[in-house]
Amino acid sequence: MTQQRAHQRYPIRLAADVNTGQETFPARAKNLSVGGVGLELDRAIEPQSLIAISLFLVEDGIEDATVGTLDLHGQMIWIAPLDRGGYEGGVRFAPIQPAQTRQLQGFLDRLRA
């Protein structure tokens, strides 16, 4: 039986920064929804950890300097090693502010178009 997701995920390739409270390091977002993000990381983060994520939103592969990053908080739900090295994991976003929701939803709407 497959698990139904609450929110549609969109495949993406976005640069991201992850802050664990102990350190900040780069990561890559590989899918995105209004409820969470899939990340590729060079190190493991303990499941259930609370983290901050900055997503560098791009249009057609070009970062928009006028937009800035989308800064969100979330919880690392799962993490797994990749065969090629590094890790992948899923993050569930914590409740986000209306302005962040609009920015995220606008970006996802553009992906859909």
MARTILO-980658 format. One record per atom (N, C-alpha, C): residue number from 1; residue in three letters; atom name; x, y, z. Coordinates in steps of 0.1 Angstrom, whole numbers, plus 5000, padded with zeros to 4 digits. Atoms other than C-alpha are relative to their C-alpha. Layout:
<atoms>
NUM; ALA; CA; X; Y; Z;
...
</atoms>
This chain:
<atoms>
1; MET; N; 5008; 4988; 5000;
1; MET; CA; 5000; 5000; 5000;
1; MET; C; 5009; 5012; 5000;
2; THR; N; 4992; 4988; 5001;
2; THR; CA; 5014; 5034; 4990;
2; THR; C; 4994; 5011; 5009;
3; GLN; N; 5005; 4990; 4991;
3; GLN; CA; 5012; 5063; 5014;
3; GLN; C; 4997; 5013; 4992;
4; GLN; N; 5004; 4988; 5008;
4; GLN; CA; 4993; 5093; 5000;
4; GLN; C; 5006; 5013; 5007;
5; ARG; N; 4994; 4987; 4995;
5; ARG; CA; 5011; 5127; 5005;
5; ARG; C; 4989; 5010; 5002;
6; ALA; N; 5009; 4989; 4997;
6; ALA; CA; 4992; 5156; 5020;
6; ALA; C; 5001; 5011; 4989;
7; HIS; N; 4997; 4989; 5009;
7; HIS; CA; 5008; 5180; 4995;
7; HIS; C; 5008; 4995; 4988;
8; GLN; N; 4992; 5004; 5012;
8; GLN; CA; 5020; 5175; 4959;
8; GLN; C; 5014; 5005; 5001;
9; ARG; N; 4985; 4996; 5001;
9; ARG; CA; 5058; 5175; 4956;
9; ARG; C; 5004; 5003; 4986;
10; TYR; N; 4995; 4996; 5013;
10; TYR; CA; 5075; 5192; 4927;
10; TYR; C; 5015; 4997; 5000;
11; PRO; N; 4985; 5002; 5002;
11; PRO; CA; 5110; 5180; 4915;
11; PRO; C; 5007; 5013; 4997;
12; ILE; N; 4992; 4988; 5002;
12; ILE; CA; 5135; 5208; 4917;
12; ILE; C; 5015; 4997; 5002;
13; ARG; N; 4986; 5000; 4997;
13; ARG; CA; 5172; 5215; 4919;
13; ARG; C; 5003; 5014; 5006;
14; LEU; N; 4998; 4987; 4994;
14; LEU; CA; 5177; 5244; 4944;
14; LEU; C; 5012; 4999; 5010;
15; ALA; N; 4990; 4999; 4989;
15; ALA; CA; 5207; 5254; 4965;
15; ALA; C; 4993; 5004; 5013;
16; ALA; N; 5006; 4998; 4986;
16; ALA; CA; 5199; 5255; 5002;
16; ALA; C; 5012; 5001; 5010;
17; ASP; N; 4992; 5000; 4988;
17; ASP; CA; 5216; 5263; 5035;
17; ASP; C; 4992; 4994; 5011;
18; VAL; N; 5007; 5007; 4989;
18; VAL; CA; 5208; 5241; 5065;
18; VAL; C; 5007; 5005; 5013;
19; ASN; N; 4995; 4996; 4988;
19; ASN; CA; 5213; 5254; 5100;
19; ASN; C; 4995; 4991; 5011;
20; THR; N; 5004; 5010; 4990;
20; THR; CA; 5212; 5227; 5128;
20; THR; C; 5000; 5007; 5014;
21; GLY; N; 4998; 4994; 4987;
21; GLY; CA; 5218; 5252; 5156;
21; GLY; C; 5014; 4999; 5005;
22; GLN; N; 4986; 5002; 4997;
22; GLN; CA; 5254; 5239; 5158;
22; GLN; C; 5009; 5004; 4989;
23; GLU; N; 4992; 4997; 5012;
23; GLU; CA; 5265; 5245; 5123;
23; GLU; C; 4990; 5003; 4988;
24; THR; N; 5007; 4998; 5012;
24; THR; CA; 5254; 5258; 5089;
24; THR; C; 5008; 4995; 4988;
25; PHE; N; 4993; 5006; 5011;
25; PHE; CA; 5262; 5240; 5057;
25; PHE; C; 4991; 4999; 4988;
26; PRO; N; 5008; 5001; 5012;
26; PRO; CA; 5251; 5238; 5021;
26; PRO; C; 4994; 4987; 4997;
27; ALA; N; 5007; 5012; 5004;
27; ALA; CA; 5226; 5213; 5008;
27; ALA; C; 4993; 5003; 4986;
28; ARG; N; 5008; 4998; 5012;
28; ARG; CA; 5205; 5208; 4977;
28; ARG; C; 4986; 4995; 5002;
29; ALA; N; 5014; 5004; 4999;
29; ALA; CA; 5167; 5207; 4976;
29; ALA; C; 4997; 4993; 4987;
30; LYS; N; 5003; 5008; 5012;
30; LYS; CA; 5155; 5180; 4953;
30; LYS; C; 4985; 4999; 4997;
31; ASN; N; 5015; 4999; 5003;
31; ASN; CA; 5117; 5183; 4957;
31; ASN; C; 4994; 5009; 5011;
32; LEU; N; 5006; 4990; 4992;
32; LEU; CA; 5094; 5208; 4973;
32; LEU; C; 4985; 5000; 5000;
33; SER; N; 5015; 4998; 4999;
33; SER; CA; 5058; 5212; 4985;
33; SER; C; 4998; 5010; 5011;
34; VAL; N; 5003; 4991; 4989;
34; VAL; CA; 5040; 5235; 5008;
34; VAL; C; 5002; 4994; 5014;
35; GLY; N; 4998; 5006; 4988;
35; GLY; CA; 5045; 5210; 5035;
35; GLY; C; 5014; 4996; 5004;
36; GLY; N; 4987; 5005; 4997;
36; GLY; CA; 5081; 5201; 5032;
36; GLY; C; 5010; 5000; 4988;
37; VAL; N; 4990; 5000; 5010;
37; VAL; CA; 5113; 5196; 5013;
37; VAL; C; 5008; 4988; 5001;
38; GLY; N; 4990; 5011; 5000;
38; GLY; CA; 5135; 5167; 5002;
38; GLY; C; 5014; 5006; 4998;
39; LEU; N; 4987; 4995; 5000;
39; LEU; CA; 5172; 5174; 5007;
39; LEU; C; 5010; 4990; 4997;
40; GLU; N; 4988; 5008; 5002;
40; GLU; CA; 5205; 5160; 4995;
40; GLU; C; 5011; 5007; 5009;
41; LEU; N; 4990; 4994; 4991;
41; LEU; CA; 5232; 5166; 5022;
41; LEU; C; 5013; 4992; 5000;
42; ASP; N; 4987; 5007; 4999;
42; ASP; CA; 5268; 5158; 5027;
42; ASP; C; 5003; 4994; 5014;
43; ARG; N; 4998; 5006; 4986;
43; ARG; CA; 5263; 5148; 5064;
43; ARG; C; 4986; 4997; 5005;
44; ALA; N; 5013; 5004; 4994;
44; ALA; CA; 5235; 5132; 5084;
44; ALA; C; 4996; 5010; 5010;
45; ILE; N; 5007; 4992; 4989;
45; ILE; CA; 5211; 5151; 5106;
45; ILE; C; 4991; 4990; 5007;
46; GLU; N; 5008; 5010; 4992;
46; GLU; CA; 5195; 5131; 5134;
46; GLU; C; 4985; 5002; 4997;
47; PRO; N; 5014; 4999; 5001;
47; PRO; CA; 5158; 5124; 5127;
47; PRO; C; 4994; 5006; 5012;
48; GLN; N; 5007; 4992; 4990;
48; GLN; CA; 5134; 5146; 5147;
48; GLN; C; 5007; 5013; 5003;
49; SER; N; 4993; 4987; 4997;
49; SER; CA; 5160; 5174; 5148;
49; SER; C; 4992; 5012; 4994;
50; LEU; N; 5005; 4988; 5005;
50; LEU; CA; 5147; 5209; 5144;
50; LEU; C; 5011; 5008; 4993;
51; ILE; N; 4990; 4993; 5009;
51; ILE; CA; 5165; 5228; 5116;
51; ILE; C; 4994; 5013; 4994;
52; ALA; N; 5004; 4988; 5009;
52; ALA; CA; 5164; 5261; 5097;
52; ALA; C; 5005; 4998; 4986;
53; ILE; N; 4996; 5002; 5014;
53; ILE; CA; 5165; 5260; 5059;
53; ILE; C; 4998; 5013; 4993;
54; SER; N; 5001; 4989; 5009;
54; SER; CA; 5172; 5288; 5035;
54; SER; C; 5001; 4995; 4986;
55; LEU; N; 5001; 5005; 5014;
55; LEU; CA; 5161; 5280; 4999;
55; LEU; C; 5003; 5012; 4991;
56; PHE; N; 4996; 4990; 5009;
56; PHE; CA; 5177; 5300; 4971;
56; PHE; C; 4991; 4998; 4987;
57; LEU; N; 5010; 5002; 5011;
57; LEU; CA; 5147; 5303; 4947;
57; LEU; C; 5005; 5005; 4987;
58; VAL; N; 4995; 4996; 5013;
58; VAL; CA; 5155; 5304; 4910;
58; VAL; C; 4989; 4999; 4990;
59; GLU; N; 5009; 5001; 5011;
59; GLU; CA; 5136; 5309; 4878;
59; GLU; C; 5008; 4997; 4988;
60; ASP; N; 4993; 5005; 5012;
60; ASP; CA; 5148; 5290; 4847;
60; ASP; C; 5015; 4999; 5003;
61; GLY; N; 4986; 5002; 4996;
61; GLY; CA; 5181; 5283; 4866;
61; GLY; C; 5007; 5012; 5004;
62; ILE; N; 4994; 4988; 4997;
62; ILE; CA; 5187; 5319; 4874;
62; ILE; C; 4995; 5005; 5013;
63; GLU; N; 5004; 4995; 4987;
63; GLU; CA; 5187; 5332; 4910;
63; GLU; C; 4995; 5015; 4998;
64; ASP; N; 5006; 4986; 5000;
64; ASP; CA; 5165; 5364; 4914;
64; ASP; C; 5006; 5007; 5012;
65; ALA; N; 4994; 4993; 4989;
65; ALA; CA; 5186; 5388; 4934;
65; ALA; C; 4990; 5009; 5008;
66; THR; N; 5010; 4991; 4994;
66; THR; CA; 5155; 5409; 4942;
66; THR; C; 4991; 4992; 5010;
67; VAL; N; 5009; 5008; 4992;
67; VAL; CA; 5137; 5379; 4959;
67; VAL; C; 5007; 4996; 5013;
68; GLY; N; 4994; 5004; 4988;
68; GLY; CA; 5163; 5368; 4985;
68; GLY; C; 4997; 4985; 5002;
69; THR; N; 5002; 5014; 4997;
69; THR; CA; 5161; 5334; 5002;
69; THR; C; 4986; 4998; 5006;
70; LEU; N; 5012; 5003; 4993;
70; LEU; CA; 5130; 5317; 5015;
70; LEU; C; 5005; 4992; 5013;
71; ASP; N; 4994; 5005; 4987;
71; ASP; CA; 5139; 5310; 5052;
71; ASP; C; 4988; 4994; 5008;
72; LEU; N; 5010; 5008; 4993;
72; LEU; CA; 5119; 5283; 5069;
72; LEU; C; 5006; 4991; 5011;
73; HIS; N; 4996; 5009; 4990;
73; HIS; CA; 5120; 5260; 5099;
73; HIS; C; 4993; 4987; 4998;
74; GLY; N; 5007; 5013; 5002;
74; GLY; CA; 5112; 5223; 5100;
74; GLY; C; 5007; 4990; 5009;
75; GLN; N; 4996; 5012; 4993;
75; GLN; CA; 5118; 5189; 5114;
75; GLN; C; 5005; 4990; 4991;
76; MET; N; 4995; 5011; 5009;
76; MET; CA; 5140; 5163; 5098;
76; MET; C; 4992; 4987; 5004;
77; ILE; N; 5009; 5011; 4997;
77; ILE; CA; 5116; 5134; 5095;
77; ILE; C; 5008; 4987; 4997;
78; TRP; N; 4993; 5012; 5003;
78; TRP; CA; 5139; 5108; 5079;
78; TRP; C; 5013; 5004; 4993;
79; ILE; N; 4987; 4998; 5007;
79; ILE; CA; 5175; 5105; 5066;
79; ILE; C; 5005; 4986; 4996;
80; ALA; N; 4995; 5013; 5005;
80; ALA; CA; 5192; 5077; 5045;
80; ALA; C; 5013; 5003; 4992;
81; PRO; N; 4988; 4999; 5008;
81; PRO; CA; 5226; 5072; 5030;
81; PRO; C; 4998; 4998; 4985;
82; LEU; N; 5001; 5002; 5014;
82; LEU; CA; 5230; 5075; 4993;
82; LEU; C; 5012; 4991; 4995;
83; ASP; N; 4989; 5009; 5005;
83; ASP; CA; 5250; 5049; 4973;
83; ASP; C; 5012; 5008; 4995;
84; ARG; N; 4988; 4992; 5006;
84; ARG; CA; 5272; 5076; 4957;
84; ARG; C; 5006; 5009; 5011;
85; GLY; N; 4994; 4992; 4989;
85; GLY; CA; 5280; 5092; 4991;
85; GLY; C; 4990; 5011; 5004;
86; GLY; N; 5009; 4990; 4995;
86; GLY; CA; 5262; 5117; 5012;
86; GLY; C; 4987; 4994; 5005;
87; TYR; N; 5013; 5004; 4995;
87; TYR; CA; 5226; 5115; 5024;
87; TYR; C; 4988; 5007; 4993;
88; GLU; N; 5012; 4993; 5004;
88; GLU; CA; 5191; 5123; 5015;
88; GLU; C; 4990; 4999; 5011;
89; GLY; N; 5009; 5000; 4988;
89; GLY; CA; 5163; 5132; 5039;
89; GLY; C; 4988; 5009; 4997;
90; GLY; N; 5013; 4993; 5002;
90; GLY; CA; 5128; 5146; 5042;
90; GLY; C; 4998; 5009; 5012;
91; VAL; N; 5003; 4990; 4990;
91; VAL; CA; 5119; 5177; 5062;
91; VAL; C; 4986; 5005; 4999;
92; ARG; N; 5014; 4994; 4999;
92; ARG; CA; 5084; 5187; 5073;
92; ARG; C; 5002; 5014; 5006;
93; PHE; N; 5000; 4987; 4995;
93; PHE; CA; 5080; 5224; 5076;
93; PHE; C; 4992; 5002; 5012;
94; ALA; N; 5007; 4995; 4988;
94; ALA; CA; 5070; 5240; 5109;
94; ALA; C; 4989; 5010; 4994;
95; PRO; N; 5009; 4990; 5005;
95; PRO; CA; 5040; 5263; 5106;
95; PRO; C; 5007; 5013; 4996;
96; ILE; N; 4993; 4989; 5006;
96; ILE; CA; 5050; 5292; 5084;
96; ILE; C; 4991; 5013; 5000;
97; GLN; N; 5007; 4987; 5000;
97; GLN; CA; 5040; 5329; 5083;
97; GLN; C; 4993; 5002; 4987;
98; PRO; N; 5007; 4998; 5012;
98; PRO; CA; 5015; 5341; 5057;
98; PRO; C; 5009; 5005; 4988;
99; ALA; N; 4991; 4995; 5011;
99; ALA; CA; 5042; 5360; 5037;
99; ALA; C; 5008; 4989; 4995;
100; GLN; N; 4992; 5011; 5004;
100; GLN; CA; 5063; 5329; 5036;
100; GLN; C; 4992; 4990; 4991;
101; THR; N; 5009; 5008; 5008;
101; THR; CA; 5033; 5309; 5024;
101; THR; C; 4998; 5005; 4987;
102; ARG; N; 5002; 4993; 5014;
102; ARG; CA; 5026; 5334; 4996;
102; ARG; C; 5013; 4998; 4992;
103; GLN; N; 4987; 5001; 5008;
103; GLN; CA; 5063; 5333; 4985;
103; GLN; C; 5002; 4986; 4995;
104; LEU; N; 4999; 5014; 5003;
104; LEU; CA; 5064; 5295; 4986;
104; LEU; C; 4989; 4996; 4990;
105; GLN; N; 5011; 5003; 5009;
105; GLN; CA; 5030; 5291; 4969;
105; GLN; C; 5002; 5006; 4986;
106; GLY; N; 4998; 4994; 5013;
106; GLY; CA; 5039; 5316; 4942;
106; GLY; C; 5011; 4993; 4992;
107; PHE; N; 4990; 5008; 5006;
107; PHE; CA; 5071; 5297; 4935;
107; PHE; C; 4995; 4987; 4994;
108; LEU; N; 5005; 5013; 5004;
108; LEU; CA; 5053; 5264; 4933;
108; LEU; C; 4990; 5002; 4988;
109; ASP; N; 5009; 4997; 5011;
109; ASP; CA; 5026; 5280; 4910;
109; ASP; C; 5008; 5002; 4987;
110; ARG; N; 4991; 4998; 5012;
110; ARG; CA; 5054; 5291; 4886;
110; ARG; C; 5006; 4987; 4995;
111; LEU; N; 4995; 5013; 5004;
111; LEU; CA; 5068; 5255; 4886;
111; LEU; C; 4989; 4992; 4993;
112; ARG; N; 5012; 5007; 5006;
112; ARG; CA; 5033; 5242; 4877;
112; ARG; C; 4998; 5005; 4986;
113; ALA; N; 5004; 4994; 5013;
113; ALA; CA; 5029; 5266; 4848;
113; ALA; C; 5009; 4995; 4988;
</atoms>
